[in-house]
Amino acid sequence: MAYKILVVDDEPSNLHVMRTILQDQYTLIFAKSGERAIELTMQQKPDLILLDIMMPGMNGYEVCRQLKSERTVWHIPVVIVSALDEYQSEVEGLKSGAADFLIKPVSPELVRSRVANLLGESRAKNMRENYQLVMNQIAAVAALHNNQVEIAAPRIAQLCEWLALQYGLTKSKAEDISLAYPLCAIGELWDDGGNNTSAESRSMLLLSEATKGFACLSVTLLTYKNTRWDGAGFPEIEGEKIPEECRVVSAAELLDAEVERQEGSVEQRVLGALQTISQQAGTLVDPRLIHILDTQSDELIKHYALWLSSPWPTPILPINEF
């Protein structure tokens, strides 16, 4: 089924222009007022909204602000379409929550390109959010099976993302590491049935078809899971030859395990963990990562205060459904 786009404009000629540009690729619905646009958005849940500014009654800015305040539709990208002064309109549109901006008279190629890009970004974001929901549920089920209040994988994933950014990796790479890390633990949730297949082998088999994105990155993490900065681990590579994402994960796992072992307040546990793992700089982990953790200790304490005070959700379905 095609993506659904809501086009909002009080001028029939403008609606006709958008119909001509987009009807071959998308399912279109139309509204001639801001009030009707809100009503159709709540009913139809379009994938994207093209919204005129100057309309009788509610203008486009007001419509956009109201939609962004609604929990069930706030995520839908809104593109402001206006013939007003470009700079002033764009600033006001972005303040109201719009994702992009088009100036009338519109260019057909520009409209198609902007719409396609925004729909792709929106879908990717939704997929990531849904993935995170599933992984949180897996974590909750695993916690129940192991009679634990929580498991560490989702927390370490967040730590990996934060540490990757501090290490200088791109935001997209940091996000991929965060998404990939929990996949490495999937094998550990399976029942061996008496055989000795390792969790790493089971996860590698499951993810071996991945050729791009965070699923592929998880294979890299599993492959180099036991490497050491000094080269004494397996596989026997060392230092800068170790993939950057694996260096980050090694440091994050080491820190989190030590925080778990420490006692006292969150601050005492984090500072105690940092003091302990500093001895591993240059042997088990990249010394630059230890330096980052030390210099960012205040921020790290704030993160752990949040992570340790936020228990993972109980499964949505009863335990016997899994």
C-alpha positions as MATLAB code, in Angstrom:
seq = 'MAYKILVVDDEPSNLHVMRTILQDQYTLIFAKSGERAIELTMQQKPDLILLDIMMPGMNGYEVCRQLKSERTVWHIPVVIVSALDEYQSEVEGLKSGAADFLIKPVSPELVRSRVANLLGESRAKNMRENYQLVMNQIAAVAALHNNQVEIAAPRIAQLCEWLALQYGLTKSKAEDISLAYPLCAIGELWDDGGNNTSAESRSMLLLSEATKGFACLSVTLLTYKNTRWDGAGFPEIEGEKIPEECRVVSAAELLDAEVERQEGSVEQRVLGALQTISQQAGTLVDPRLIHILDTQSDELIKHYALWLSSPWPTPILPINEF';
ca = [
       0.000    0.000    0.000;
       1.283    3.475   -0.907;
       2.226    6.051    1.687;
      -0.676    8.316    2.645;
      -0.175   12.080    2.388;
      -2.537   14.770    3.683;
      -2.478   17.971    1.604;
      -3.925   21.028    3.347;
      -4.719   24.230    1.422;
      -7.796   26.427    1.099;
      -7.110   27.087   -2.618;
      -8.426   24.317   -4.947;
      -5.804   25.216   -7.561;
      -2.996   24.492   -5.087;
      -4.567   21.156   -4.155;
      -4.730   20.307   -7.873;
      -1.028   21.101   -8.293;
      -0.073   18.711   -5.474;
      -2.418   16.066   -6.845;
      -0.711   16.280  -10.237;
       2.753   15.989   -8.699;
       2.138   13.187   -6.194;
      -0.895   11.105   -7.186;
       1.099    8.534   -9.173;
       3.207    7.548   -6.156;
       1.090    8.185   -3.068;
      -2.431    7.954   -1.678;
      -3.632   11.530   -1.226;
      -6.257   13.006    1.077;
      -7.198   16.683    1.096;
      -8.365   19.315    3.572;
      -9.322   22.942    2.907;
      -9.070   24.206    6.475;
      -6.891   23.784    9.535;
      -9.750   22.366   11.586;
     -10.472   19.723    8.949;
      -6.759   18.921    8.700;
      -6.613   18.111   12.415;
      -9.753   15.990   12.162;
      -8.426   13.998    9.191;
      -5.020   13.572   10.805;
      -6.561   12.030   13.920;
      -8.797    9.768   11.815;
      -6.542    8.783    8.914;
      -3.057    8.918   10.502;
      -1.276   10.022    7.301;
       2.430    9.337    6.834;
       3.178   12.974    5.974;
       1.352   16.337    5.881;
       1.825   19.152    3.349;
       0.431   22.192    5.128;
      -0.338   25.666    3.783;
       0.172   28.592    6.168;
      -2.399   31.199    5.133;
      -5.872   29.717    5.638;
      -9.121   31.057    7.106;
      -9.629   30.088   10.728;
      -6.576   28.253   12.026;
      -3.406   29.054   10.119;
      -0.744   26.465    9.349;
       1.437   27.325   12.337;
      -1.471   26.799   14.737;
      -2.368   23.499   13.092;
       1.208   22.286   13.292;
       1.568   23.232   16.957;
      -1.659   21.432   17.870;
      -0.695   18.294   15.983;
       2.690   18.226   17.685;
       0.931   18.326   21.058;
      -1.134   15.203   20.277;
       0.509   12.008   21.553;
      -0.800    9.764   18.771;
       0.205   11.939   15.801;
       3.103   14.151   16.948;
       5.595   11.978   15.054;
       4.030   12.610   11.618;
       6.361   14.899    9.626;
       4.821   18.211    8.551;
       6.058   20.216    5.558;
       5.056   23.873    5.556;
       4.110   25.163    2.083;
       3.959   28.943    1.792;
       4.200   31.895   -0.538;
       5.277   34.181    2.300;
       8.740   35.642    2.807;
      11.041   32.616    2.836;
      13.157   33.372    5.910;
      10.347   34.546    8.193;
       8.058   31.691    7.191;
      10.734   29.056    7.620;
      11.756   30.240   11.087;
       8.170   30.314   12.309;
       7.407   26.964   10.673;
      10.367   25.229   12.297;
       9.462   26.731   15.671;
       5.972   25.247   15.341;
       7.432   21.779   14.767;
       7.599   21.481   10.975;
      10.186   19.106    9.534;
      10.746   20.966    6.254;
       9.646   23.932    4.178;
       8.549   24.556    0.556;
       8.010   27.889   -1.206;
       5.216   28.463   -3.716;
       5.158   28.133   -6.638;
       6.527   24.664   -5.921;
       8.941   22.748   -8.102;
       7.561   19.249   -8.891;
      11.003   17.639   -8.638;
      11.747   19.376   -5.341;
       8.381   18.325   -3.885;
       8.912   14.692   -4.879;
      12.467   14.666   -3.514;
      11.581   16.307   -0.191;
       8.579   14.029    0.317;
      10.562   10.872   -0.492;
      13.422   11.859    1.827;
      11.148   12.718    4.740;
       9.132    9.532    4.372;
      12.338    7.501    4.326;
      13.673    9.237    7.434;
      10.342    8.863    9.228;
      10.136    5.165    8.434;
      13.707    4.572    9.597;
      13.017    6.412   12.859;
       9.828    4.420   13.459;
      11.645    1.157   12.777;
      14.346    2.049   15.281;
      11.788    2.977   17.930;
       9.845   -0.243   17.367;
      13.072   -2.227   17.494;
      13.936   -0.619   20.820;
      10.490   -1.521   22.166;
      11.014   -5.165   21.161;
      14.492   -5.274   22.700;
      13.164   -3.807   25.952;
      10.559   -6.553   26.051;
      13.203   -9.217   25.421;
      15.202   -7.710   28.284;
      12.168   -7.851   30.542;
      11.487  -11.497   29.703;
      15.121  -12.430   30.247;
      15.079  -10.660   33.599;
      12.069  -12.677   34.719;
      13.615  -15.938   33.589;
      16.779  -15.161   35.512;
      14.930  -13.837   38.576;
      16.652  -10.483   38.225;
      15.227   -7.006   38.529;
      16.968   -6.043   35.282;
      19.581   -7.194   32.806;
      22.528   -5.126   31.691;
      22.338   -5.232   27.871;
      19.941   -2.296   27.286;
      21.837   -0.133   29.774;
      25.196   -0.984   28.209;
      23.734   -0.154   24.799;
      22.967    3.371   25.994;
      26.408    3.652   27.550;
      27.973    2.537   24.250;
      26.125    5.244   22.323;
      27.195    7.960   24.758;
      30.800    6.751   24.872;
      31.020    6.416   21.079;
      30.072   10.068   20.685;
      32.668   11.123   23.262;
      35.215    8.981   21.372;
      34.560   10.999   18.212;
      32.426    8.589   16.225;
      29.546    9.925   14.155;
      26.043   10.079   15.564;
      24.820    7.465   13.086;
      27.669    5.099   14.029;
      26.990    5.636   17.731;
      23.295    4.873   17.226;
      24.131    1.732   15.241;
      26.374    0.482   18.047;
      23.546    1.052   20.530;
      21.128   -0.882   18.335;
      23.603   -3.651   17.530;
      24.767   -4.409   21.050;
      21.561   -6.053   22.374;
      21.478   -8.335   19.316;
      24.750   -9.842   20.496;
      22.926  -11.177   23.566;
      20.066  -12.849   21.694;
      21.840  -16.200   21.633;
      22.095  -16.166   25.405;
      18.304  -16.242   25.671;
      18.018  -19.523   23.774;
      17.854  -22.974   25.362;
      20.902  -25.032   24.361;
      18.925  -28.264   24.584;
      21.970  -30.004   25.932;
      24.432  -29.051   23.206;
      27.346  -26.738   23.729;
      26.740  -24.259   20.915;
      27.934  -20.912   22.139;
      25.736  -17.851   22.385;
      28.122  -16.098   19.995;
      27.781  -18.883   17.408;
      24.005  -18.878   17.595;
      23.834  -15.118   17.250;
      26.368  -15.142   14.399;
      24.280  -17.714   12.536;
      21.140  -15.662   13.027;
      22.760  -12.419   11.859;
      25.080  -13.786    9.171;
      22.822  -12.678    6.311;
      23.062   -9.021    7.322;
      25.149   -6.946    4.917;
      24.539   -3.409    6.152;
      23.343   -1.340    9.078;
      23.334   -2.188   12.756;
      22.630   -5.916   12.236;
      25.839   -6.203   10.225;
      27.695   -4.226   12.875;
      26.532   -6.717   15.514;
      28.408   -9.465   13.633;
      31.573   -7.382   13.904;
      31.012   -7.023   17.644;
      30.535  -10.762   18.035;
      33.603  -11.541   15.899;
      35.920   -9.322   17.943;
      34.160   -9.754   21.279;
      37.225  -11.013   23.125;
      39.937   -8.801   21.663;
      42.233   -6.882   23.967;
      44.004   -3.597   23.296;
      47.384   -5.270   23.967;
      46.640   -8.109   21.510;
      46.542  -10.876   24.107;
      42.921  -11.796   23.386;
      41.266  -13.587   20.477;
      41.359  -12.855   17.579;
      44.959  -11.749   18.023;
      44.751   -8.189   16.800;
      45.707   -5.161   18.824;
      45.501   -1.415   19.161;
      44.298    0.600   16.192;
      43.582   -2.578   14.200;
      40.614   -3.321   16.474;
      37.380   -1.906   14.991;
      36.379    1.304   16.746;
      32.960   -0.033   17.739;
      34.587   -3.013   19.457;
      36.907   -0.758   21.447;
      33.884    1.207   22.677;
      31.942   -1.926   23.631;
      34.896   -3.409   25.510;
      35.232   -0.277   27.628;
      31.493   -0.025   28.221;
      31.166   -3.664   29.288;
      34.169   -3.378   31.594;
      32.827   -0.238   33.243;
      29.275   -1.518   33.649;
      30.397   -4.823   35.166;
      32.505   -2.949   37.686;
      29.672   -0.541   38.543;
      27.506   -3.596   39.269;
      30.137   -4.940   41.675;
      30.585   -1.687   43.575;
      28.528   -0.717   46.623;
      27.281    2.599   47.958;
      25.647    5.546   46.203;
      25.586    5.870   42.426;
      28.420    8.382   42.601;
      30.505    6.096   44.796;
      29.868    3.117   42.522;
      30.784    4.976   39.326;
      33.902    6.613   40.794;
      34.984    3.322   42.333;
      34.493    1.554   39.016;
      36.519    4.193   37.174;
      39.358    3.855   39.636;
      39.384    0.067   39.214;
      39.206   -0.080   35.423;
      41.877    2.606   35.028;
      44.335   -0.208   35.718;
      43.238   -1.816   32.430;
      44.190    1.199   30.290;
      46.573    0.067   27.575;
      46.050   -3.626   28.304;
      42.375   -4.577   28.022;
      41.005   -1.318   26.593;
      42.107    1.734   24.631;
      43.663    4.185   27.130;
      41.915    7.072   25.349;
      38.563    5.613   26.355;
      39.628    5.387   29.993;
      40.751    9.022   29.800;
      37.349   10.031   28.353;
      35.507    8.207   31.122;
      37.662    9.865   33.766;
      37.265   13.371   32.394;
      33.502   12.931   31.845;
      32.837   11.323   35.233;
      30.287   13.942   36.321;
      28.165   13.380   33.224;
      28.605    9.623   33.554;
      27.306    9.719   37.137;
      24.197   11.576   35.953;
      23.564    8.951   33.280;
      23.954    6.062   35.720;
      21.684    7.769   38.222;
      18.998    7.701   35.551;
      19.736    4.227   34.206;
      19.871    2.555   37.596;
      16.671    4.227   38.790;
      14.648    3.218   35.719;
      13.728   -0.472   35.857;
      13.017   -2.158   32.553;
       9.324   -2.777   31.842;
       7.614   -6.035   32.622;
       6.590   -7.899   29.452;
       3.423   -6.690   27.754;
       2.368  -10.316   27.277;
       2.271  -12.852   30.120;
       5.486  -14.779   30.587;
       3.919  -18.037   29.346;
       3.303  -16.412   25.958;
       7.052  -16.387   25.222;
];
